Amino acid sequence: MKRTLSRSQLSRKELVSAIVAQARGWSTRAVILHAVVAERLGLNLSDHKCADLLMSESGISTPGRLAELTGLSTGAITGVLDRLERAGFVAREADPKDRRRTWVRLTPERMPNMQRIFAPFREGMEKLCSGYTVAELQLVHRFLRESEAMAKLAAEEVRKNTDTER
């Protein structure tokens, strides 16, 4: 069983190491959660997360923007969108102002199911947050925002290094 230590019991170096280890564990649990959700929705993990990215784009985006957000090629995004469309999660529409552009929209029919599946997680997070002060929540929010940006840069670096190693 893991022992929880207070900040005062750890040096800065130990605390940073503990945060890195905890972030790794959190990341693993998040991937497992999303794999379970994807399976429940009849999707693979990549398709589920692309739908999630589309949701973060207010439910509408272009295939090019999704490729940019994911780092996937436009060809790979086409495959993702084909599968999401067959599963009823997205619809493609021609841009009325520019027929060369396609918009991808989340379909409202599948959203209640996704919301229901994520309800226990959302409720758990709200309960967890209730135990923190506003100042603590601001710090956690800042840390998560900056961690997300750092992870994005790390993924870009891995992609860049992988491309040069081929």
C-alpha positions as CSV (number, residue, x, y, z in Angstrom):
1,M,0.0,0.0,0.0
2,K,1.3,3.5,-0.9
3,R,1.9,5.8,2.0
4,T,0.8,9.4,1.6
5,L,3.3,11.9,2.7
6,S,2.7,15.6,3.6
7,R,4.8,18.2,1.9
8,S,6.7,18.9,5.1
9,Q,7.9,15.3,5.2
10,L,9.5,15.6,1.7
11,S,12.4,17.6,0.3
12,R,11.7,19.6,-2.9
13,K,13.5,16.9,-5.0
14,E,11.5,14.1,-3.3
15,L,8.2,16.0,-3.8
16,V,8.9,16.6,-7.5
17,S,9.7,12.9,-7.9
18,A,6.5,12.0,-6.0
19,I,4.5,14.4,-8.3
20,V,6.0,12.8,-11.4
21,A,5.2,9.3,-10.2
22,Q,1.7,10.3,-9.2
23,A,1.2,12.0,-12.6
24,R,2.3,8.8,-14.3
25,G,-0.2,6.8,-12.3
26,W,-2.9,9.3,-12.9
27,S,-2.2,9.2,-16.7
28,T,-2.4,5.4,-16.7
29,R,-5.7,5.4,-14.8
30,A,-7.0,8.1,-17.2
31,V,-6.1,6.0,-20.3
32,I,-7.7,3.0,-18.7
33,L,-10.9,5.0,-17.9
34,H,-11.1,6.2,-21.5
35,A,-10.4,2.8,-22.9
36,V,-13.3,1.4,-20.9
37,V,-15.5,4.3,-22.0
38,A,-14.5,3.8,-25.6
39,E,-15.3,0.1,-25.4
40,R,-18.7,0.9,-23.8
41,L,-19.5,3.3,-26.7
42,G,-18.3,0.8,-29.3
43,L,-15.3,2.9,-30.3
44,N,-11.6,2.5,-30.2
45,L,-9.6,4.7,-27.9
46,S,-8.3,7.0,-30.6
47,D,-11.7,7.6,-32.1
48,H,-13.2,8.3,-28.6
49,K,-10.5,10.8,-27.8
50,C,-11.0,12.5,-31.2
51,A,-14.7,12.9,-30.4
52,D,-13.6,14.3,-27.1
53,L,-11.4,16.8,-28.8
54,L,-14.3,17.7,-31.1
55,M,-16.4,18.3,-28.0
56,S,-13.7,20.7,-26.7
57,E,-14.0,22.6,-30.0
58,S,-17.6,23.3,-29.2
59,G,-18.8,20.3,-31.2
60,I,-17.7,21.5,-34.6
61,S,-14.4,21.6,-36.4
62,T,-12.7,20.8,-39.6
63,P,-10.8,17.6,-40.4
64,G,-7.6,19.7,-40.7
65,R,-8.1,21.2,-37.3
66,L,-8.6,17.7,-35.8
67,A,-5.4,16.6,-37.5
68,E,-3.6,19.6,-36.0
69,L,-5.0,18.9,-32.5
70,T,-4.1,15.2,-32.5
71,G,-0.9,15.2,-34.6
72,L,-2.5,12.6,-36.8
73,S,-2.2,12.8,-40.6
74,T,-5.2,14.1,-42.5
75,G,-5.5,10.6,-44.0
76,A,-5.7,9.0,-40.5
77,I,-8.3,11.6,-39.4
78,T,-10.4,10.6,-42.4
79,G,-10.4,7.0,-41.1
80,V,-11.3,8.2,-37.6
81,L,-14.1,10.4,-39.0
82,D,-15.4,7.5,-41.1
83,R,-15.6,5.3,-38.1
84,L,-17.2,8.0,-35.9
85,E,-19.7,8.7,-38.6
86,R,-20.7,5.0,-39.0
87,A,-21.1,4.8,-35.2
88,G,-23.4,7.9,-35.3
89,F,-21.2,10.3,-33.3
90,V,-20.4,12.8,-36.1
91,A,-21.9,14.2,-39.3
92,R,-20.0,15.9,-42.1
93,E,-21.3,18.9,-43.8
94,A,-20.1,21.0,-46.7
95,D,-19.3,24.6,-45.8
96,P,-22.0,26.7,-47.5
97,K,-19.5,29.5,-48.0
98,D,-16.6,27.3,-49.3
99,R,-17.6,24.0,-50.8
100,R,-14.0,22.8,-50.6
101,R,-14.2,22.9,-46.8
102,T,-16.0,20.2,-44.7
103,W,-17.3,20.8,-41.2
104,V,-17.5,17.9,-38.7
105,R,-20.2,18.1,-36.1
106,L,-21.0,16.0,-33.1
107,T,-24.4,14.5,-33.4
108,P,-26.8,15.3,-30.5
109,E,-28.2,11.7,-30.5
110,R,-25.1,10.2,-28.9
111,M,-24.3,12.9,-26.4
112,P,-26.8,11.8,-23.6
113,N,-25.1,8.4,-23.6
114,M,-21.7,9.9,-23.3
115,Q,-22.8,12.3,-20.5
116,R,-24.4,9.4,-18.6
117,I,-21.2,7.3,-18.9
118,F,-19.1,10.2,-17.6
119,A,-21.5,11.2,-14.8
120,P,-19.8,9.2,-12.1
121,F,-16.4,10.7,-13.0
122,R,-17.8,14.3,-13.1
123,E,-19.6,13.8,-9.8
124,G,-16.4,12.3,-8.2
125,M,-14.4,15.3,-9.4
126,E,-16.9,17.8,-8.1
127,K,-16.9,16.0,-4.7
128,L,-13.1,15.9,-4.7
129,C,-12.9,19.7,-5.5
130,S,-15.3,20.5,-2.7
131,G,-12.6,19.7,-0.2
132,Y,-10.3,22.4,-1.5
133,T,-10.3,26.2,-1.0
134,V,-10.7,28.5,-4.0
135,A,-7.0,29.4,-3.8
136,E,-6.1,25.7,-3.8
137,L,-8.4,25.0,-6.8
138,Q,-6.8,27.9,-8.7
139,L,-3.4,26.4,-8.1
140,V,-4.5,22.9,-9.1
141,H,-6.1,24.4,-12.2
142,R,-2.9,26.3,-13.1
143,F,-0.9,23.1,-12.6
144,L,-3.2,21.0,-14.8
145,R,-3.3,23.7,-17.5
146,E,0.5,24.0,-17.5
147,S,0.9,20.2,-17.4
148,E,-1.4,19.8,-20.4
149,A,0.7,22.3,-22.4
150,M,3.9,20.5,-21.3
151,A,2.5,17.2,-22.4
152,K,1.5,18.6,-25.8
153,L,5.1,19.9,-26.3
154,A,6.5,16.5,-25.2
155,A,4.3,14.7,-27.7
156,E,5.5,17.1,-30.4
157,E,9.1,16.4,-29.5
158,V,8.6,12.7,-29.6
159,R,6.9,13.0,-33.0
160,K,9.8,15.1,-34.3
161,N,12.4,12.8,-32.9
162,T,10.6,9.7,-34.2
163,D,10.4,11.3,-37.7
164,T,14.1,11.9,-37.8
165,E,14.9,8.4,-36.5
166,R,13.0,6.7,-39.4
